[in-house]
């Protein structure tokens, strides 16, 4: 992997937003803030329920699917590193698709799939925030809390990306501290002669090790999605061609280390069956160590993790809607920004209302199951776009990934697609069908 630059030649792309560094959004995101944005979005809330689901598929070797999923994520991340530093504009995957395929319809579908996945994920996180982890602290009706939660996220988002990322800084520190607490308690538990390291090499007895790891890798891969959202704030990153690859790969690798540590800790302390049966596996791990950590404290940490994931997802969704509007793929009104704050306020309102509607009409399980499949479509498009756009030369330096990596990444996405259920395919198809209707209605209006 290397940086690439080219002298100005006939046919060289102007890449206006990239080369001139101009745009309506303020460039206020530094390298450390970007790193924490990606880390906070990757860690998110999924890990607090992740280990139990992996254990139900892979047994005690919960670390193996996570390593495989990390490898898959790094492959696609390398394509994002090239395209984001080559075309640092809000809009991310939709912008890449339009440049690569010269089709507004394809670009719209890619962007809409990303947007639908983001808004759906935020709706699910709102329901999670109002659910099991909140009840030990407050007994309140779930749906009003979920809607108020999304409203609070929108207000913080509209304040500005710097304010949102400063909040992310605090929340990321809290959620990482909670995960490190799990690892530390398990280490002390093991040092006192309790627990079992033998479970780390135990797979489900009814399937082969390879089948178990691959089946659980789909669940594990969900825990690493989130890095792609950073492409939608590229227009607000300072010195993007230099800091973006470092922040992206650094955050993914650190998240992988933390995930593997948490998975090992959970398997050492609890039997796979106990993990699989738990709705709050990490809380059960903390309780099982017997070190007296208050359940309310760990529940609060989990709520912070959920809030952080929702905030970063909605930052992404609003910037994606803004970027698609700038490209003419969504109504132009979505590209309006506040004069002082320079935040896309119409896009924020629209994505928040969509998330509220999904939260009211769906359940957490229904909302969550659509996200991965939609993102796999996006990832295939982005990995292919890297290869197609190699002929487009830009004036500025940018990251360049070896051509073989996007090819392997596409294969990895196809493999993960084979693990999806027919119900998930139907649900994703309905969402994309709704996107097609919106596209043609919008197109007729513009004509």
C-alpha positions in Angstrom: 0.0 0.0 0.0 1.4 3.3 -1.0 0.7 7.0 -1.7 0.2 8.0 -5.3 0.5 11.3 -7.1 0.4 12.4 -10.7 1.5 15.5 -12.6 -1.1 17.4 -14.5 -1.7 15.8 -17.9 -4.3 16.1 -20.6 -7.4 14.3 -19.4 -6.4 14.6 -15.7 -9.5 15.0 -13.5 -9.9 18.3 -11.8 -11.4 16.7 -8.8 -12.4 20.2 -7.6 -13.3 19.5 -4.0 -10.2 17.4 -3.5 -7.6 19.4 -5.3 -8.8 22.8 -4.3 -9.9 21.8 -0.8 -13.1 23.8 -1.3 -16.6 22.9 -0.1 -19.5 24.3 1.8 -18.6 22.2 4.9 -16.0 23.4 7.3 -12.7 21.4 7.5 -12.5 21.1 11.3 -11.8 17.4 11.8 -8.2 16.6 12.8 -6.4 13.2 12.6 -7.0 12.3 16.3 -10.7 13.2 16.1 -11.1 11.1 12.9 -9.4 8.2 14.5 -11.7 8.4 17.5 -14.7 8.8 15.2 -13.9 5.6 13.4 -13.0 3.7 16.6 -16.2 4.8 18.3 -18.3 3.9 15.3 -16.7 0.5 14.9 -16.9 -0.5 18.5 -20.4 0.9 18.9 -23.0 -1.0 20.8 -22.8 -4.3 18.9 -20.0 -5.8 21.0 -22.2 -5.7 24.2 -24.4 -8.4 22.6 -21.9 -9.8 20.1 -20.0 -12.4 22.0 -23.1 -14.4 22.9 -24.2 -14.6 19.3 -20.8 -15.7 18.2 -20.6 -18.3 20.9 -23.9 -19.8 19.7 -22.3 -20.4 16.3 -18.7 -21.0 17.0 -18.6 -22.4 20.6 -15.7 -21.3 22.8 -13.4 -20.2 20.0 -15.1 -16.8 19.8 -11.9 -15.1 18.8 -11.5 -17.0 15.5 -14.5 -15.5 13.6 -13.5 -12.0 14.9 -10.0 -12.4 13.3 -11.6 -13.5 10.0 -14.1 -10.6 10.1 -11.2 -8.2 10.8 -9.4 -9.5 7.8 -12.5 -9.0 5.6 -13.0 -5.5 7.0 -9.4 -4.5 6.3 -9.7 -5.6 2.7 -12.6 -3.3 2.0 -11.1 -0.5 4.2 -8.1 -0.4 1.8 -10.5 0.5 -1.0 -12.1 3.2 1.0 -8.6 4.6 1.9 -7.8 5.0 -1.8 -11.1 6.5 -2.9 -11.6 8.8 0.1 -8.1 10.3 -0.3 -8.6 10.5 -4.1 -12.1 12.1 -3.9 -12.5 13.6 -0.4 -16.1 14.7 -0.8 -19.2 14.2 1.4 -21.3 11.5 -0.2 -18.9 8.6 0.1 -19.8 5.4 -1.7 -22.5 7.1 -3.9 -20.0 9.6 -5.2 -17.5 6.8 -5.9 -20.2 4.8 -7.8 -21.3 7.7 -9.9 -17.7 8.5 -10.9 -16.9 4.8 -11.7 -20.1 3.6 -13.4 -21.4 6.9 -15.0 -24.9 5.9 -14.0 -27.1 8.0 -11.8 -29.3 5.0 -11.1 -26.4 2.8 -9.9 -25.0 5.7 -7.8 -28.4 6.4 -6.3 -28.9 2.7 -5.4 -25.5 2.5 -3.7 -26.0 5.7 -1.8 -29.6 4.7 -0.9 -28.4 1.3 0.4 -25.8 3.1 2.5 -28.3 5.6 3.7 -31.0 3.0 4.5 -28.5 0.9 6.4 -27.4 3.9 8.5 -30.9 5.2 9.3 -32.1 1.6 10.0 -29.1 1.1 12.3 -29.8 4.3 14.2 -33.5 3.3 14.7 -32.4 0.0 16.1 -29.9 1.6 18.4 -32.6 3.9 19.7 -34.7 0.9 20.6 -31.7 -0.7 22.2 -31.1 2.4 24.2 -34.7 2.3 25.5 -34.5 -1.4 26.2 -32.8 -3.9 28.6 -29.9 -1.8 29.7 -32.0 1.2 30.6 -34.6 -0.7 32.7 -32.4 -1.4 35.7 -31.8 2.4 35.9 -35.2 3.8 35.0 -38.7 2.3 34.4 -40.0 4.3 31.6 -42.0 3.6 28.4 -39.6 2.4 25.7 -41.0 4.1 22.6 -41.1 7.7 23.9 -37.6 7.3 25.1 -36.4 6.0 21.8 -37.9 9.0 20.0 -36.6 11.5 22.4 -33.2 9.8 22.1 -33.2 10.4 18.3 -34.3 14.0 18.8 -31.4 14.6 21.2 -29.0 13.0 18.7 -30.3 15.3 16.0 -29.8 18.4 18.2 -26.2 17.5 18.9 -25.6 16.7 15.3 -27.0 20.1 14.2 -24.6 21.9 16.6 -21.7 20.9 14.4 -19.4 18.0 13.5 -16.8 19.3 16.0 -19.3 19.2 18.8 -20.5 15.8 17.8 -16.9 14.4 17.6 -16.0 16.0 21.0 -19.0 14.1 22.4 -17.8 11.0 20.6 -14.4 11.5 22.3 -15.9 11.3 25.8 -18.3 8.4 24.9 -15.6 6.4 23.1 -13.3 6.7 26.2 -16.2 5.4 28.4 -17.1 2.5 26.2 -13.5 1.4 25.7 -13.0 1.6 29.5 -16.0 -0.7 29.9 -14.5 -3.3 27.5 -11.1 -3.0 29.1 -12.8 -3.6 32.5 -14.2 -6.9 31.1 -10.7 -8.0 29.9 -9.1 -7.0 33.2 -11.7 -8.7 35.4 -11.3 -11.9 33.3 -7.5 -11.8 33.6 -7.8 -11.5 37.4 -10.3 -14.3 37.4 -8.0 -16.5 35.5 -4.9 -15.6 37.6 -6.8 -16.7 40.7 -7.1 -20.2 39.3 -10.6 -19.9 38.0 -12.0 -20.1 34.5 -10.8 -22.2 31.6 -8.5 -21.5 28.7 -9.3 -24.9 27.1 -12.6 -23.5 25.9 -10.7 -21.1 23.6 -10.1 -24.1 21.2 -13.5 -25.7 21.5 -15.8 -25.4 18.6 -19.4 -26.6 18.3 -19.4 -30.4 18.2 -22.1 -30.7 15.5 -20.2 -28.7 12.7 -16.7 -28.5 11.4 -14.4 -25.8 12.7 -14.3 -24.1 9.3 -18.0 -24.1 8.9 -18.4 -22.7 12.5 -15.9 -19.9 11.9 -17.4 -18.9 8.6 -20.9 -19.0 9.9 -20.0 -16.9 12.9 -17.9 -14.5 10.8 -21.1 -12.9 9.4 -22.1 -12.0 12.9 -18.6 -10.8 13.7 -18.4 -8.8 10.5 -21.4 -6.7 11.7 -19.2 -5.6 14.7 -16.6 -4.1 12.3 -19.0 -2.2 10.0 -19.0 1.5 10.8 -15.6 2.4 9.3 -17.3 3.1 6.0 -19.2 6.0 7.6 -16.0 8.0 7.8 -16.1 8.4 4.0 -19.1 10.7 4.4 -17.2 13.3 6.5 -14.1 13.4 4.2 -15.0 16.9 3.1 -14.6 18.1 6.7 -11.2 16.4 7.4 -8.0 18.4 7.4 -5.1 17.1 5.4 -7.3 14.1 4.4 -4.9 12.4 2.1 -2.3 12.0 4.9 -4.4 11.4 8.0 -7.3 9.3 6.6 -5.5 6.0 6.0 -3.6 6.2 9.3 -6.8 6.8 11.2 -8.8 4.2 9.3 -6.4 1.3 9.6 -5.3 2.2 13.1 -8.9 2.3 14.4 -9.8 -1.0 12.8 -6.7 -2.8 14.2 -7.2 -1.4 17.7 -10.9 -2.4 17.6 -9.8 -5.9 16.5 -7.4 -6.2 19.4 -10.2 -5.1 21.8 -12.8 -7.4 20.3 -10.4 -10.4 20.5 -9.6 -9.5 24.1 -13.2 -9.3 25.0 -14.1 -12.6 23.2 -11.2 -14.4 25.0 -12.3 -12.9 28.3 -15.9 -14.0 27.9 -15.0 -17.6 26.9 -12.5 -18.0 29.7 -15.1 -16.9 32.3 -18.4 -18.5 31.0 -19.3 -21.6 29.1 -20.4 -21.1 25.5 -23.9 -22.2 26.3 -24.2 -19.6 29.0 -22.9 -16.9 26.7 -25.3 -18.0 23.9 -28.3 -17.9 26.3 -27.6 -14.4 27.6 -29.1 -11.2 26.3 -26.4 -9.2 28.1 -23.4 -11.4 27.9 -20.7 -9.0 29.0 -22.8 -8.0 32.1 -23.0 -11.7 32.9 -19.3 -12.1 32.5 -18.7 -9.2 34.9 -21.1 -10.7 37.4 -19.6 -14.2 37.1 -16.1 -12.9 38.1 -17.5 -12.0 41.5 -15.6 -8.8 41.9 -18.6 -6.7 42.9 -18.9 -4.3 40.0 -22.4 -2.7 40.3 -24.6 -3.9 37.4 -26.0 -0.4 37.1 -22.5 1.0 36.4 -21.9 -1.5 33.6 -25.4 -0.8 32.3 -24.6 2.9 32.1 -21.5 2.1 30.1 -23.5 0.1 27.7 -26.0 3.0 27.3 -23.1 5.3 26.5 -21.9 2.8 23.8 -25.4 2.7 22.2 -25.6 6.5 22.3 -22.2 6.9 20.7 -23.0 4.4 17.9 -26.3 6.2 17.1 -24.6 9.7 17.1 -21.9 8.7 14.7 -24.4 6.8 12.5 -26.6 9.8 12.2 -23.7 12.1 11.5 -22.9 9.8 8.6 -26.5 9.5 7.4 -27.0 13.3 7.3 -23.6 13.9 5.5 -24.5 11.2 3.0 -27.9 12.7 2.3 -26.2 16.1 1.9 -23.5 14.7 -0.5 -26.1 12.9 -2.6 -28.1 16.1 -2.9 -24.9 17.9 -3.9 -24.5 15.3 -6.7 -28.1 15.7 -7.8 -29.1 12.2 -6.6 -31.5 13.5 -4.0 -33.6 16.7 -3.8 -31.4 19.8 -3.7 -33.0 21.1 -0.5 -31.1 18.4 1.4 -27.8 20.2 0.6 -28.8 23.4 2.6 -26.5 24.2 5.5 -26.8 26.5 8.5 -24.9 29.7 7.7 -23.1 29.9 11.0 -22.8 26.2 12.0 -22.2 25.0 8.4 -24.1 21.8 9.2 -26.6 20.2 6.8 -29.7 21.0 8.8 -32.3 19.8 6.3 -30.5 16.5 5.8 -30.4 16.1 9.6 -34.1 16.7 10.0 -35.0 14.3 7.1 -32.8 11.4 8.3 -34.0 11.8 11.9 -37.6 11.7 10.9 -36.9 8.5 8.8 -35.2 6.9 11.8 -38.1 7.8 14.1 -40.6 6.2 11.6 -38.5 3.0 11.4 -38.2 2.9 15.2 -42.0 3.2 15.6 -42.8 0.6 12.9 -40.1 -2.0 13.5 -38.5 -4.1 16.2 -34.8 -4.2 17.1 -34.3 -7.6 15.5 -36.1 -6.7 12.3 -34.2 -3.4 12.0 -30.8 -4.9 12.8 -31.0 -7.9 10.3 -31.2 -5.6 7.2 -28.0 -3.7 7.9 -25.2 -6.1 7.0 -26.7 -7.2 3.7 -27.3 -3.7 2.5 -23.7 -2.8 3.4 -22.3 -5.8 1.5 -23.9 -4.4 -1.7 -22.2 -1.1 -1.0 -18.9 -2.7 -0.3 -18.9 -4.7 -3.5 -19.6 -1.5 -5.4 -16.8 0.4 -3.7 -14.3 -2.4 -4.2 -15.1 -2.6 -7.9 -15.1 1.3 -8.2 -11.4 1.3 -7.1 -10.4 -0.8 -10.1 -12.6 1.1 -12.5 -11.3 4.5 -11.4 -7.6 3.6 -11.8 -7.8 5.3 -15.2 -8.9 8.6 -13.6 -5.8 10.5 -12.6 -6.1 13.3 -10.1 -3.6 16.1 -9.3 -3.1 15.5 -5.6 -1.4 12.7 -3.6 -3.6 9.9 -2.5 -3.4 6.4 -1.0 -3.2 3.5 -3.4 -4.0 -0.1 -2.6 -2.6 -3.1 -4.4 -5.1 -4.2 -7.1 -5.4 -7.7 -5.7 -6.9 -6.5 -2.4 -10.2 -5.1 -3.9 -10.6 -8.4 -5.8 -10.2 -10.5 -2.7 -12.5 -8.1 -0.9 -15.3 -8.6 -3.5 -14.9 -12.4 -3.0 -15.2 -12.0 0.8 -18.4 -10.0 0.4 -19.9 -12.7 -1.8 -18.9 -15.4 0.7 -20.7 -13.4 3.5 -23.7 -13.0 1.3 -24.1 -16.8 1.1 -24.6 -16.8 4.9 -27.7 -14.6 4.7 -31.2 -15.9 5.1 -33.9 -15.6 2.5 -35.8 -13.3 4.9 -32.9 -10.9 5.0 -32.8 -10.9 1.2 -36.5 -10.1 1.0 -36.2 -7.3 3.5 -33.2 -5.7 1.7 -35.0 -6.0 -1.6 -38.1 -4.2 -0.3 -35.9 -1.3 0.9 -34.0 -1.0 -2.4 -37.4 -1.2 -4.2 -38.6 1.7 -2.2 -35.4 3.5 -3.2 -36.1 2.9 -6.9 -39.6 4.4 -6.5 -38.1 7.5 -4.9 -35.4 7.7 -7.6 -37.9 7.7 -10.5 -40.3 10.1 -8.8 -37.4 12.5 -8.1 -36.1 12.1 -11.6 -39.4 12.9 -13.1 -39.6 16.0 -10.9 -36.2 17.2 -12.0 -36.9 16.6 -15.7 
